[in-house]
Amino acid sequence: MRKNYDFSKSIKNPYARRLKQQITIRLDKEAIDYFKKLAVEMGISYQVLINLFLRDCALSRKKPTFRWEKAA
């Protein structure tokens, strides 16, 4: 490996703005198991599958539907 490299003629990565951002998110074990099993069936990693699913929801502006149960 060289000690010095010449980057004077380099160009910016045109895909840099599309790079992914690492976050921490807490998911139910059941949700993770579901995506892991589905990912094996589809032949992709479960992280990619979850990203594709969430991206599809964001692009189509889907909103979750749920009902809160009143406490007894």
CHARMM-style PDB file with segment names, atoms N, HN, CA, C and O in Angstrom:
ATOM      1  N   MET     1       0.831  -1.173   0.000  1.00  0.00      PROA
ATOM      2  CA  MET     1       0.000   0.000   0.000  1.00  0.00      PROA
ATOM      3  C   MET     1       0.881   1.244   0.000  1.00  0.00      PROA
ATOM      4  O   MET     1       1.901   1.291   0.688  1.00  0.00      PROA
ATOM      5  N   ARG     2       0.491   2.226  -0.757  1.00  0.00      PROA
ATOM      6  HN  ARG     2      -0.337   2.188  -1.316  1.00  0.00      PROA
ATOM      7  CA  ARG     2       1.266   3.458  -0.825  1.00  0.00      PROA
ATOM      8  C   ARG     2       1.117   4.274   0.450  1.00  0.00      PROA
ATOM      9  O   ARG     2       0.121   4.165   1.165  1.00  0.00      PROA
ATOM     10  N   LYS     3       2.121   5.089   0.718  1.00  0.00      PROA
ATOM     11  HN  LYS     3       2.930   5.178   0.137  1.00  0.00      PROA
ATOM     12  CA  LYS     3       2.036   5.993   1.863  1.00  0.00      PROA
ATOM     13  C   LYS     3       1.207   7.218   1.508  1.00  0.00      PROA
ATOM     14  O   LYS     3       0.515   7.772   2.362  1.00  0.00      PROA
ATOM     15  N   ASN     4       1.275   7.642   0.245  1.00  0.00      PROA
ATOM     16  HN  ASN     4       1.837   7.192  -0.449  1.00  0.00      PROA
ATOM     17  CA  ASN     4       0.528   8.824  -0.199  1.00  0.00      PROA
ATOM     18  C   ASN     4      -0.233   8.506  -1.484  1.00  0.00      PROA
ATOM     19  O   ASN     4       0.241   7.757  -2.337  1.00  0.00      PROA
ATOM     20  N   TYR     5      -1.400   9.082  -1.598  1.00  0.00      PROA
ATOM     21  HN  TYR     5      -1.786   9.690  -0.905  1.00  0.00      PROA
ATOM     22  CA  TYR     5      -2.222   8.921  -2.795  1.00  0.00      PROA
ATOM     23  C   TYR     5      -2.548  10.298  -3.356  1.00  0.00      PROA
ATOM     24  O   TYR     5      -2.664  11.273  -2.613  1.00  0.00      PROA
ATOM     25  N   ASP     6      -2.694  10.366  -4.676  1.00  0.00      PROA
ATOM     26  HN  ASP     6      -2.600   9.574  -5.280  1.00  0.00      PROA
ATOM     27  CA  ASP     6      -3.026  11.630  -5.333  1.00  0.00      PROA
ATOM     28  C   ASP     6      -4.520  11.640  -5.668  1.00  0.00      PROA
ATOM     29  O   ASP     6      -4.972  10.908  -6.547  1.00  0.00      PROA
ATOM     30  N   PHE     7      -5.269  12.469  -4.964  1.00  0.00      PROA
ATOM     31  HN  PHE     7      -4.902  13.064  -4.249  1.00  0.00      PROA
ATOM     32  CA  PHE     7      -6.702  12.578  -5.188  1.00  0.00      PROA
ATOM     33  C   PHE     7      -7.074  13.845  -5.952  1.00  0.00      PROA
ATOM     34  O   PHE     7      -8.246  14.221  -5.992  1.00  0.00      PROA
ATOM     35  N   SER     8      -6.088  14.506  -6.557  1.00  0.00      PROA
ATOM     36  HN  SER     8      -5.136  14.200  -6.524  1.00  0.00      PROA
ATOM     37  CA  SER     8      -6.341  15.777  -7.237  1.00  0.00      PROA
ATOM     38  C   SER     8      -7.265  15.630  -8.446  1.00  0.00      PROA
ATOM     39  O   SER     8      -7.940  16.591  -8.815  1.00  0.00      PROA
ATOM     40  N   LYS     9      -7.311  14.465  -9.065  1.00  0.00      PROA
ATOM     41  HN  LYS     9      -6.763  13.685  -8.765  1.00  0.00      PROA
ATOM     42  CA  LYS     9      -8.162  14.255 -10.233  1.00  0.00      PROA
ATOM     43  C   LYS     9      -9.404  13.413  -9.905  1.00  0.00      PROA
ATOM     44  O   LYS     9     -10.079  12.914 -10.806  1.00  0.00      PROA
ATOM     45  N   SER    10      -9.690  13.266  -8.636  1.00  0.00      PROA
ATOM     46  HN  SER    10      -9.142  13.672  -7.905  1.00  0.00      PROA
ATOM     47  CA  SER    10     -10.844  12.452  -8.236  1.00  0.00      PROA
ATOM     48  C   SER    10     -12.136  13.243  -8.417  1.00  0.00      PROA
ATOM     49  O   SER    10     -12.128  14.472  -8.481  1.00  0.00      PROA
ATOM     50  N   ILE    11     -13.240  12.515  -8.498  1.00  0.00      PROA
ATOM     51  HN  ILE    11     -13.246  11.516  -8.447  1.00  0.00      PROA
ATOM     52  CA  ILE    11     -14.557  13.141  -8.600  1.00  0.00      PROA
ATOM     53  C   ILE    11     -15.412  12.655  -7.440  1.00  0.00      PROA
ATOM     54  O   ILE    11     -15.181  11.580  -6.888  1.00  0.00      PROA
ATOM     55  N   LYS    12     -16.405  13.465  -7.077  1.00  0.00      PROA
ATOM     56  HN  LYS    12     -16.592  14.339  -7.526  1.00  0.00      PROA
ATOM     57  CA  LYS    12     -17.292  13.090  -5.981  1.00  0.00      PROA
ATOM     58  C   LYS    12     -18.152  11.905  -6.395  1.00  0.00      PROA
ATOM     59  O   LYS    12     -18.491  11.744  -7.568  1.00  0.00      PROA
ATOM     60  N   ASN    13     -18.495  11.087  -5.423  1.00  0.00      PROA
ATOM     61  HN  ASN    13     -18.219  11.218  -4.471  1.00  0.00      PROA
ATOM     62  CA  ASN    13     -19.373   9.941  -5.651  1.00  0.00      PROA
ATOM     63  C   ASN    13     -20.773  10.463  -5.985  1.00  0.00      PROA
ATOM     64  O   ASN    13     -21.390  11.127  -5.152  1.00  0.00      PROA
ATOM     65  N   PRO    14     -21.285  10.176  -7.187  1.00  0.00      PROA
ATOM     66  CA  PRO    14     -22.617  10.681  -7.548  1.00  0.00      PROA
ATOM     67  C   PRO    14     -23.747  10.030  -6.748  1.00  0.00      PROA
ATOM     68  O   PRO    14     -24.871  10.532  -6.744  1.00  0.00      PROA
ATOM     69  N   TYR    15     -23.461   8.934  -6.084  1.00  0.00      PROA
ATOM     70  HN  TYR    15     -22.548   8.525  -6.088  1.00  0.00      PROA
ATOM     71  CA  TYR    15     -24.472   8.232  -5.305  1.00  0.00      PROA
ATOM     72  C   TYR    15     -24.384   8.546  -3.812  1.00  0.00      PROA
ATOM     73  O   TYR    15     -25.146   7.991  -3.020  1.00  0.00      PROA
ATOM     74  N   ALA    16     -23.479   9.416  -3.426  1.00  0.00      PROA
ATOM     75  HN  ALA    16     -22.861   9.867  -4.070  1.00  0.00      PROA
ATOM     76  CA  ALA    16     -23.232   9.692  -2.011  1.00  0.00      PROA
ATOM     77  C   ALA    16     -24.482  10.186  -1.295  1.00  0.00      PROA
ATOM     78  O   ALA    16     -24.688   9.861  -0.126  1.00  0.00      PROA
ATOM     79  N   ARG    17     -25.317  10.962  -1.974  1.00  0.00      PROA
ATOM     80  HN  ARG    17     -25.149  11.226  -2.924  1.00  0.00      PROA
ATOM     81  CA  ARG    17     -26.510  11.474  -1.304  1.00  0.00      PROA
ATOM     82  C   ARG    17     -27.537  10.378  -1.055  1.00  0.00      PROA
ATOM     83  O   ARG    17     -28.447  10.556  -0.245  1.00  0.00      PROA
ATOM     84  N   ARG    18     -27.401   9.252  -1.739  1.00  0.00      PROA
ATOM     85  HN  ARG    18     -26.662   9.108  -2.396  1.00  0.00      PROA
ATOM     86  CA  ARG    18     -28.345   8.144  -1.564  1.00  0.00      PROA
ATOM     87  C   ARG    18     -27.835   7.099  -0.568  1.00  0.00      PROA
ATOM     88  O   ARG    18     -28.462   6.055  -0.386  1.00  0.00      PROA
ATOM     89  N   LEU    19     -26.705   7.378   0.073  1.00  0.00      PROA
ATOM     90  HN  LEU    19     -26.195   8.226  -0.074  1.00  0.00      PROA
ATOM     91  CA  LEU    19     -26.161   6.422   1.033  1.00  0.00      PROA
ATOM     92  C   LEU    19     -27.103   6.264   2.212  1.00  0.00      PROA
ATOM     93  O   LEU    19     -27.868   7.173   2.534  1.00  0.00      PROA
ATOM     94  N   LYS    20     -27.045   5.133   2.836  1.00  0.00      PROA
ATOM     95  HN  LYS    20     -26.424   4.395   2.574  1.00  0.00      PROA
ATOM     96  CA  LYS    20     -27.932   4.844   3.956  1.00  0.00      PROA
ATOM     97  C   LYS    20     -27.362   5.404   5.245  1.00  0.00      PROA
ATOM     98  O   LYS    20     -26.150   5.561   5.396  1.00  0.00      PROA
ATOM     99  N   GLN    21     -28.258   5.699   6.163  1.00  0.00      PROA
ATOM    100  HN  GLN    21     -29.242   5.572   6.039  1.00  0.00      PROA
ATOM    101  CA  GLN    21     -27.869   6.219   7.466  1.00  0.00      PROA
ATOM    102  C   GLN    21     -28.142   5.155   8.513  1.00  0.00      PROA
ATOM    103  O   GLN    21     -29.234   4.590   8.570  1.00  0.00      PROA
ATOM    104  N   GLN    22     -27.152   4.890   9.333  1.00  0.00      PROA
ATOM    105  HN  GLN    22     -26.265   5.349   9.287  1.00  0.00      PROA
ATOM    106  CA  GLN    22     -27.324   3.886  10.377  1.00  0.00      PROA
ATOM    107  C   GLN    22     -28.069   4.501  11.553  1.00  0.00      PROA
ATOM    108  O   GLN    22     -27.748   5.599  12.008  1.00  0.00      PROA
ATOM    109  N   ILE    23     -29.079   3.767  12.039  1.00  0.00      PROA
ATOM    110  HN  ILE    23     -29.340   2.875  11.669  1.00  0.00      PROA
ATOM    111  CA  ILE    23     -29.854   4.202  13.202  1.00  0.00      PROA
ATOM    112  C   ILE    23     -30.028   3.024  14.145  1.00  0.00      PROA
ATOM    113  O   ILE    23     -29.735   1.880  13.798  1.00  0.00      PROA
ATOM    114  N   THR    24     -30.504   3.321  15.327  1.00  0.00      PROA
ATOM    115  HN  THR    24     -30.742   4.250  15.609  1.00  0.00      PROA
ATOM    116  CA  THR    24     -30.871   2.270  16.269  1.00  0.00      PROA
ATOM    117  C   THR    24     -32.387   2.278  16.368  1.00  0.00      PROA
ATOM    118  O   THR    24     -32.995   3.328  16.575  1.00  0.00      PROA
ATOM    119  N   ILE    25     -32.992   1.121  16.222  1.00  0.00      PROA
ATOM    120  HN  ILE    25     -32.498   0.267  16.054  1.00  0.00      PROA
ATOM    121  CA  ILE    25     -34.445   1.011  16.285  1.00  0.00      PROA
ATOM    122  C   ILE    25     -34.798  -0.258  17.058  1.00  0.00      PROA
ATOM    123  O   ILE    25     -34.151  -1.294  16.902  1.00  0.00      PROA
ATOM    124  N   ARG    26     -35.810  -0.165  17.874  1.00  0.00      PROA
ATOM    125  HN  ARG    26     -36.335   0.676  18.001  1.00  0.00      PROA
ATOM    126  CA  ARG    26     -36.246  -1.320  18.659  1.00  0.00      PROA
ATOM    127  C   ARG    26     -37.471  -1.931  17.994  1.00  0.00      PROA
ATOM    128  O   ARG    26     -38.476  -1.254  17.774  1.00  0.00      PROA
ATOM    129  N   LEU    27     -37.375  -3.213  17.678  1.00  0.00      PROA
ATOM    130  HN  LEU    27     -36.559  -3.762  17.857  1.00  0.00      PROA
ATOM    131  CA  LEU    27     -38.466  -3.930  17.025  1.00  0.00      PROA
ATOM    132  C   LEU    27     -38.841  -5.143  17.860  1.00  0.00      PROA
ATOM    133  O   LEU    27     -38.002  -5.724  18.548  1.00  0.00      PROA
ATOM    134  N   ASP    28     -40.111  -5.517  17.790  1.00  0.00      PROA
ATOM    135  HN  ASP    28     -40.793  -5.045  17.231  1.00  0.00      PROA
ATOM    136  CA  ASP    28     -40.565  -6.730  18.474  1.00  0.00      PROA
ATOM    137  C   ASP    28     -39.856  -7.948  17.888  1.00  0.00      PROA
ATOM    138  O   ASP    28     -39.534  -7.981  16.700  1.00  0.00      PROA
ATOM    139  N   LYS    29     -39.616  -8.947  18.737  1.00  0.00      PROA
ATOM    140  HN  LYS    29     -39.877  -8.921  19.702  1.00  0.00      PROA
ATOM    141  CA  LYS    29     -38.985 -10.177  18.281  1.00  0.00      PROA
ATOM    142  C   LYS    29     -39.803 -10.825  17.173  1.00  0.00      PROA
ATOM    143  O   LYS    29     -39.244 -11.370  16.221  1.00  0.00      PROA
ATOM    144  N   GLU    30     -41.121 -10.768  17.294  1.00  0.00      PROA
ATOM    145  HN  GLU    30     -41.575 -10.325  18.067  1.00  0.00      PROA
ATOM    146  CA  GLU    30     -41.995 -11.371  16.281  1.00  0.00      PROA
ATOM    147  C   GLU    30     -41.816 -10.691  14.921  1.00  0.00      PROA
ATOM    148  O   GLU    30     -41.813 -11.359  13.887  1.00  0.00      PROA
ATOM    149  N   ALA    31     -41.670  -9.377  14.925  1.00  0.00      PROA
ATOM    150  HN  ALA    31     -41.672  -8.835  15.765  1.00  0.00      PROA
ATOM    151  CA  ALA    31     -41.481  -8.638  13.671  1.00  0.00      PROA
ATOM    152  C   ALA    31     -40.142  -9.002  13.028  1.00  0.00      PROA
ATOM    153  O   ALA    31     -40.065  -9.210  11.817  1.00  0.00      PROA
ATOM    154  N   ILE    32     -39.098  -9.078  13.840  1.00  0.00      PROA
ATOM    155  HN  ILE    32     -39.161  -8.909  14.824  1.00  0.00      PROA
ATOM    156  CA  ILE    32     -37.781  -9.448  13.317  1.00  0.00      PROA
ATOM    157  C   ILE    32     -37.802 -10.866  12.768  1.00  0.00      PROA
ATOM    158  O   ILE    32     -37.278 -11.123  11.683  1.00  0.00      PROA
ATOM    159  N   ASP    33     -38.405 -11.789  13.512  1.00  0.00      PROA
ATOM    160  HN  ASP    33     -38.831 -11.581  14.393  1.00  0.00      PROA
ATOM    161  CA  ASP    33     -38.491 -13.181  13.050  1.00  0.00      PROA
ATOM    162  C   ASP    33     -39.239 -13.282  11.727  1.00  0.00      PROA
ATOM    163  O   ASP    33     -38.844 -14.037  10.839  1.00  0.00      PROA
ATOM    164  N   TYR    34     -40.321 -12.515  11.600  1.00  0.00      PROA
ATOM    165  HN  TYR    34     -40.642 -11.901  12.322  1.00  0.00      PROA
ATOM    166  CA  TYR    34     -41.108 -12.522  10.365  1.00  0.00      PROA
ATOM    167  C   TYR    34     -40.245 -12.074   9.182  1.00  0.00      PROA
ATOM    168  O   TYR    34     -40.214 -12.738   8.146  1.00  0.00      PROA
ATOM    169  N   PHE    35     -39.547 -10.947   9.340  1.00  0.00      PROA
ATOM    170  HN  PHE    35     -39.572 -10.407  10.181  1.00  0.00      PROA
ATOM    171  CA  PHE    35     -38.731 -10.422   8.236  1.00  0.00      PROA
ATOM    172  C   PHE    35     -37.528 -11.321   7.952  1.00  0.00      PROA
ATOM    173  O   PHE    35     -37.118 -11.449   6.798  1.00  0.00      PROA
ATOM    174  N   LYS    36     -36.960 -11.942   8.979  1.00  0.00      PROA
ATOM    175  HN  LYS    36     -37.293 -11.838   9.916  1.00  0.00      PROA
ATOM    176  CA  LYS    36     -35.842 -12.861   8.747  1.00  0.00      PROA
ATOM    177  C   LYS    36     -36.290 -14.073   7.936  1.00  0.00      PROA
ATOM    178  O   LYS    36     -35.597 -14.502   7.014  1.00  0.00      PROA
ATOM    179  N   LYS    37     -37.450 -14.621   8.285  1.00  0.00      PROA
ATOM    180  HN  LYS    37     -38.013 -14.273   9.034  1.00  0.00      PROA
ATOM    181  CA  LYS    37     -37.964 -15.785   7.559  1.00  0.00      PROA
ATOM    182  C   LYS    37     -38.290 -15.405   6.115  1.00  0.00      PROA
ATOM    183  O   LYS    37     -37.935 -16.133   5.188  1.00  0.00      PROA
ATOM    184  N   LEU    38     -38.952 -14.287   5.925  1.00  0.00      PROA
ATOM    185  HN  LEU    38     -39.239 -13.696   6.679  1.00  0.00      PROA
ATOM    186  CA  LEU    38     -39.301 -13.821   4.590  1.00  0.00      PROA
ATOM    187  C   LEU    38     -38.047 -13.520   3.768  1.00  0.00      PROA
ATOM    188  O   LEU    38     -38.006 -13.790   2.568  1.00  0.00      PROA
ATOM    189  N   ALA    39     -37.035 -12.966   4.413  1.00  0.00      PROA
ATOM    190  HN  ALA    39     -37.067 -12.747   5.388  1.00  0.00      PROA
ATOM    191  CA  ALA    39     -35.784 -12.642   3.723  1.00  0.00      PROA
ATOM    192  C   ALA    39     -35.090 -13.908   3.216  1.00  0.00      PROA
ATOM    193  O   ALA    39     -34.534 -13.912   2.118  1.00  0.00      PROA
ATOM    194  N   VAL    40     -35.120 -14.977   4.009  1.00  0.00      PROA
ATOM    195  HN  VAL    40     -35.572 -14.974   4.901  1.00  0.00      PROA
ATOM    196  CA  VAL    40     -34.523 -16.246   3.580  1.00  0.00      PROA
ATOM    197  C   VAL    40     -35.255 -16.764   2.347  1.00  0.00      PROA
ATOM    198  O   VAL    40     -34.627 -17.220   1.392  1.00  0.00      PROA
ATOM    199  N   GLU    41     -36.595 -16.691   2.372  1.00  0.00      PROA
ATOM    200  HN  GLU    41     -37.105 -16.320   3.148  1.00  0.00      PROA
ATOM    201  CA  GLU    41     -37.392 -17.133   1.222  1.00  0.00      PROA
ATOM    202  C   GLU    41     -37.065 -16.333  -0.038  1.00  0.00      PROA
ATOM    203  O   GLU    41     -37.051 -16.874  -1.143  1.00  0.00      PROA
ATOM    204  N   MET    42     -36.802 -15.032   0.145  1.00  0.00      PROA
ATOM    205  HN  MET    42     -36.813 -14.593   1.043  1.00  0.00      PROA
ATOM    206  CA  MET    42     -36.555 -14.156  -0.999  1.00  0.00      PROA
ATOM    207  C   MET    42     -35.078 -14.092  -1.393  1.00  0.00      PROA
ATOM    208  O   MET    42     -34.740 -13.586  -2.463  1.00  0.00      PROA
ATOM    209  N   GLY    43     -34.206 -14.604  -0.530  1.00  0.00      PROA
ATOM    210  HN  GLY    43     -34.481 -15.015   0.339  1.00  0.00      PROA
ATOM    211  CA  GLY    43     -32.777 -14.624  -0.839  1.00  0.00      PROA
ATOM    212  C   GLY    43     -32.077 -13.292  -0.662  1.00  0.00      PROA
ATOM    213  O   GLY    43     -31.101 -13.009  -1.357  1.00  0.00      PROA
ATOM    214  N   ILE    44     -32.565 -12.455   0.272  1.00  0.00      PROA
ATOM    215  HN  ILE    44     -33.358 -12.685   0.837  1.00  0.00      PROA
ATOM    216  CA  ILE    44     -31.910 -11.183   0.570  1.00  0.00      PROA
ATOM    217  C   ILE    44     -31.772 -11.052   2.075  1.00  0.00      PROA
ATOM    218  O   ILE    44     -32.361 -11.834   2.822  1.00  0.00      PROA
ATOM    219  N   SER    45     -31.002 -10.075   2.528  1.00  0.00      PROA
ATOM    220  HN  SER    45     -30.523  -9.440   1.921  1.00  0.00      PROA
ATOM    221  CA  SER    45     -30.849  -9.903   3.974  1.00  0.00      PROA
ATOM    222  C   SER    45     -32.108  -9.270   4.549  1.00  0.00      PROA
ATOM    223  O   SER    45     -32.827  -8.549   3.856  1.00  0.00      PROA
ATOM    224  N   TYR    46     -32.363  -9.546   5.816  1.00  0.00      PROA
ATOM    225  HN  TYR    46     -31.779 -10.131   6.378  1.00  0.00      PROA
ATOM    226  CA  TYR    46     -33.576  -9.024   6.427  1.00  0.00      PROA
ATOM    227  C   TYR    46     -33.511  -7.508   6.587  1.00  0.00      PROA
ATOM    228  O   TYR    46     -34.547  -6.843   6.550  1.00  0.00      PROA
ATOM    229  N   GLN    47     -32.306  -6.945   6.766  1.00  0.00      PROA
ATOM    230  HN  GLN    47     -31.465  -7.485   6.796  1.00  0.00      PROA
ATOM    231  CA  GLN    47     -32.182  -5.491   6.865  1.00  0.00      PROA
ATOM    232  C   GLN    47     -32.587  -4.827   5.559  1.00  0.00      PROA
ATOM    233  O   GLN    47     -33.267  -3.801   5.564  1.00  0.00      PROA
ATOM    234  N   VAL    48     -32.168  -5.412   4.436  1.00  0.00      PROA
ATOM    235  HN  VAL    48     -31.615  -6.245   4.432  1.00  0.00      PROA
ATOM    236  CA  VAL    48     -32.537  -4.874   3.124  1.00  0.00      PROA
ATOM    237  C   VAL    48     -34.048  -4.990   2.939  1.00  0.00      PROA
ATOM    238  O   VAL    48     -34.684  -4.063   2.436  1.00  0.00      PROA
ATOM    239  N   LEU    49     -34.623  -6.115   3.341  1.00  0.00      PROA
ATOM    240  HN  LEU    49     -34.106  -6.867   3.750  1.00  0.00      PROA
ATOM    241  CA  LEU    49     -36.057  -6.326   3.207  1.00  0.00      PROA
ATOM    242  C   LEU    49     -36.844  -5.309   4.028  1.00  0.00      PROA
ATOM    243  O   LEU    49     -37.813  -4.733   3.535  1.00  0.00      PROA
ATOM    244  N   ILE    50     -36.439  -5.087   5.264  1.00  0.00      PROA
ATOM    245  HN  ILE    50     -35.651  -5.556   5.665  1.00  0.00      PROA
ATOM    246  CA  ILE    50     -37.119  -4.095   6.103  1.00  0.00      PROA
ATOM    247  C   ILE    50     -36.995  -2.711   5.487  1.00  0.00      PROA
ATOM    248  O   ILE    50     -37.964  -1.952   5.477  1.00  0.00      PROA
ATOM    249  N   ASN    51     -35.809  -2.368   4.968  1.00  0.00      PROA
ATOM    250  HN  ASN    51     -35.021  -2.985   4.977  1.00  0.00      PROA
ATOM    251  CA  ASN    51     -35.614  -1.069   4.321  1.00  0.00      PROA
ATOM    252  C   ASN    51     -36.528  -0.930   3.103  1.00  0.00      PROA
ATOM    253  O   ASN    51     -37.161   0.109   2.916  1.00  0.00      PROA
ATOM    254  N   LEU    52     -36.597  -1.977   2.274  1.00  0.00      PROA
ATOM    255  HN  LEU    52     -36.083  -2.821   2.426  1.00  0.00      PROA
ATOM    256  CA  LEU    52     -37.466  -1.922   1.098  1.00  0.00      PROA
ATOM    257  C   LEU    52     -38.931  -1.744   1.497  1.00  0.00      PROA
ATOM    258  O   LEU    52     -39.661  -0.979   0.867  1.00  0.00      PROA
ATOM    259  N   PHE    53     -39.354  -2.445   2.535  1.00  0.00      PROA
ATOM    260  HN  PHE    53     -38.761  -3.066   3.047  1.00  0.00      PROA
ATOM    261  CA  PHE    53     -40.728  -2.345   3.005  1.00  0.00      PROA
ATOM    262  C   PHE    53     -41.031  -0.943   3.515  1.00  0.00      PROA
ATOM    263  O   PHE    53     -42.051  -0.357   3.154  1.00  0.00      PROA
ATOM    264  N   LEU    54     -40.153  -0.407   4.349  1.00  0.00      PROA
ATOM    265  HN  LEU    54     -39.324  -0.884   4.643  1.00  0.00      PROA
ATOM    266  CA  LEU    54     -40.364   0.935   4.898  1.00  0.00      PROA
ATOM    267  C   LEU    54     -40.297   1.995   3.802  1.00  0.00      PROA
ATOM    268  O   LEU    54     -41.054   2.966   3.824  1.00  0.00      PROA
ATOM    269  N   ARG    55     -39.394   1.809   2.850  1.00  0.00      PROA
ATOM    270  HN  ARG    55     -38.779   1.020   2.832  1.00  0.00      PROA
ATOM    271  CA  ARG    55     -39.286   2.764   1.746  1.00  0.00      PROA
ATOM    272  C   ARG    55     -40.565   2.760   0.904  1.00  0.00      PROA
ATOM    273  O   ARG    55     -41.049   3.816   0.497  1.00  0.00      PROA
ATOM    274  N   ASP    56     -41.107   1.571   0.647  1.00  0.00      PROA
ATOM    275  HN  ASP    56     -40.714   0.713   0.978  1.00  0.00      PROA
ATOM    276  CA  ASP    56     -42.357   1.467  -0.098  1.00  0.00      PROA
ATOM    277  C   ASP    56     -43.484   2.179   0.647  1.00  0.00      PROA
ATOM    278  O   ASP    56     -44.288   2.883   0.035  1.00  0.00      PROA
ATOM    279  N   CYS    57     -43.541   1.998   1.959  1.00  0.00      PROA
ATOM    280  HN  CYS    57     -42.888   1.426   2.456  1.00  0.00      PROA
ATOM    281  CA  CYS    57     -44.555   2.682   2.768  1.00  0.00      PROA
ATOM    282  C   CYS    57     -44.385   4.197   2.684  1.00  0.00      PROA
ATOM    283  O   CYS    57     -45.368   4.927   2.556  1.00  0.00      PROA
ATOM    284  N   ALA    58     -43.154   4.666   2.756  1.00  0.00      PROA
ATOM    285  HN  ALA    58     -42.355   4.073   2.860  1.00  0.00      PROA
ATOM    286  CA  ALA    58     -42.888   6.106   2.706  1.00  0.00      PROA
ATOM    287  C   ALA    58     -43.238   6.688   1.341  1.00  0.00      PROA
ATOM    288  O   ALA    58     -43.843   7.756   1.260  1.00  0.00      PROA
ATOM    289  N   LEU    59     -42.862   5.995   0.272  1.00  0.00      PROA
ATOM    290  HN  LEU    59     -42.370   5.126   0.338  1.00  0.00      PROA
ATOM    291  CA  LEU    59     -43.129   6.501  -1.071  1.00  0.00      PROA
ATOM    292  C   LEU    59     -44.621   6.541  -1.386  1.00  0.00      PROA
ATOM    293  O   LEU    59     -45.085   7.439  -2.088  1.00  0.00      PROA
ATOM    294  N   SER    60     -45.368   5.573  -0.873  1.00  0.00      PROA
ATOM    295  HN  SER    60     -44.991   4.843  -0.303  1.00  0.00      PROA
ATOM    296  CA  SER    60     -46.812   5.544  -1.130  1.00  0.00      PROA
ATOM    297  C   SER    60     -47.595   6.257  -0.030  1.00  0.00      PROA
ATOM    298  O   SER    60     -48.826   6.242  -0.027  1.00  0.00      PROA
ATOM    299  N   ARG    61     -46.878   6.880   0.899  1.00  0.00      PROA
ATOM    300  HN  ARG    61     -45.878   6.893   0.896  1.00  0.00      PROA
ATOM    301  CA  ARG    61     -47.485   7.660   1.987  1.00  0.00      PROA
ATOM    302  C   ARG    61     -48.481   6.849   2.817  1.00  0.00      PROA
ATOM    303  O   ARG    61     -49.523   7.355   3.234  1.00  0.00      PROA
ATOM    304  N   LYS    62     -48.138   5.579   3.046  1.00  0.00      PROA
ATOM    305  HN  LYS    62     -47.292   5.167   2.708  1.00  0.00      PROA
ATOM    306  CA  LYS    62     -49.004   4.724   3.873  1.00  0.00      PROA
ATOM    307  C   LYS    62     -48.923   5.180   5.323  1.00  0.00      PROA
ATOM    308  O   LYS    62     -47.875   5.608   5.805  1.00  0.00      PROA
ATOM    309  N   LYS    63     -50.045   5.076   5.995  1.00  0.00      PROA
ATOM    310  HN  LYS    63     -50.897   4.728   5.603  1.00  0.00      PROA
ATOM    311  CA  LYS    63     -50.097   5.400   7.419  1.00  0.00      PROA
ATOM    312  C   LYS    63     -50.602   4.175   8.159  1.00  0.00      PROA
ATOM    313  O   LYS    63     -51.474   3.467   7.655  1.00  0.00      PROA
ATOM    314  N   PRO    64     -50.073   3.913   9.341  1.00  0.00      PROA
ATOM    315  CA  PRO    64     -50.520   2.735  10.090  1.00  0.00      PROA
ATOM    316  C   PRO    64     -51.951   2.912  10.588  1.00  0.00      PROA
ATOM    317  O   PRO    64     -52.396   4.024  10.874  1.00  0.00      PROA
ATOM    318  N   THR    65     -52.643   1.817  10.682  1.00  0.00      PROA
ATOM    319  HN  THR    65     -52.282   0.914  10.449  1.00  0.00      PROA
ATOM    320  CA  THR    65     -53.988   1.832  11.263  1.00  0.00      PROA
ATOM    321  C   THR    65     -53.963   0.949  12.507  1.00  0.00      PROA
ATOM    322  O   THR    65     -53.524  -0.200  12.466  1.00  0.00      PROA
ATOM    323  N   PHE    66     -54.434   1.501  13.587  1.00  0.00      PROA
ATOM    324  HN  PHE    66     -54.791   2.434  13.621  1.00  0.00      PROA
ATOM    325  CA  PHE    66     -54.485   0.755  14.834  1.00  0.00      PROA
ATOM    326  C   PHE    66     -55.505   1.411  15.758  1.00  0.00      PROA
ATOM    327  O   PHE    66     -55.898   2.562  15.565  1.00  0.00      PROA
ATOM    328  N   ARG    67     -55.916   0.658  16.754  1.00  0.00      PROA
ATOM    329  HN  ARG    67     -55.597  -0.277  16.911  1.00  0.00      PROA
ATOM    330  CA  ARG    67     -56.865   1.175  17.750  1.00  0.00      PROA
ATOM    331  C   ARG    67     -56.254   1.033  19.134  1.00  0.00      PROA
ATOM    332  O   ARG    67     -55.655   0.009  19.464  1.00  0.00      PROA
ATOM    333  N   TRP    68     -56.411   2.056  19.922  1.00  0.00      PROA
ATOM    334  HN  TRP    68     -56.898   2.887  19.655  1.00  0.00      PROA
ATOM    335  CA  TRP    68     -55.957   1.996  21.300  1.00  0.00      PROA
ATOM    336  C   TRP    68     -57.059   1.366  22.151  1.00  0.00      PROA
ATOM    337  O   TRP    68     -58.229   1.737  22.051  1.00  0.00      PROA
ATOM    338  N   GLU    69     -56.672   0.425  22.973  1.00  0.00      PROA
ATOM    339  HN  GLU    69     -55.722   0.124  23.055  1.00  0.00      PROA
ATOM    340  CA  GLU    69     -57.618  -0.196  23.882  1.00  0.00      PROA
ATOM    341  C   GLU    69     -57.667   0.655  25.154  1.00  0.00      PROA
ATOM    342  O   GLU    69     -56.637   1.078  25.678  1.00  0.00      PROA
ATOM    343  N   LYS    70     -58.890   0.892  25.635  1.00  0.00      PROA
ATOM    344  HN  LYS    70     -59.727   0.548  25.209  1.00  0.00      PROA
ATOM    345  CA  LYS    70     -59.036   1.659  26.871  1.00  0.00      PROA
ATOM    346  C   LYS    70     -58.628   0.782  28.053  1.00  0.00      PROA
ATOM    347  O   LYS    70     -58.959  -0.402  28.110  1.00  0.00      PROA
ATOM    348  N   ALA    71     -57.908   1.383  28.984  1.00  0.00      PROA
ATOM    349  HN  ALA    71     -57.638   2.345  28.937  1.00  0.00      PROA
ATOM    350  CA  ALA    71     -57.477   0.662  30.178  1.00  0.00      PROA
ATOM    351  C   ALA    71     -58.693   0.375  31.060  1.00  0.00      PROA
ATOM    352  O   ALA    71     -59.585   1.213  31.194  1.00  0.00      PROA
ATOM    353  N   ALA    72     -58.718  -0.791  31.646  1.00  0.00      PROA
ATOM    354  HN  ALA    72     -57.993  -1.471  31.538  1.00  0.00      PROA
ATOM    355  CA  ALA    72     -59.866  -1.185  32.483  1.00  0.00      PROA
ATOM    356  C   ALA    72     -59.796  -0.570  33.850  1.00  0.00      PROA
ATOM    357  OT1 ALA    72     -60.681  -0.798  34.675  1.00  0.00      PROA
TER     358      ALA     72
END
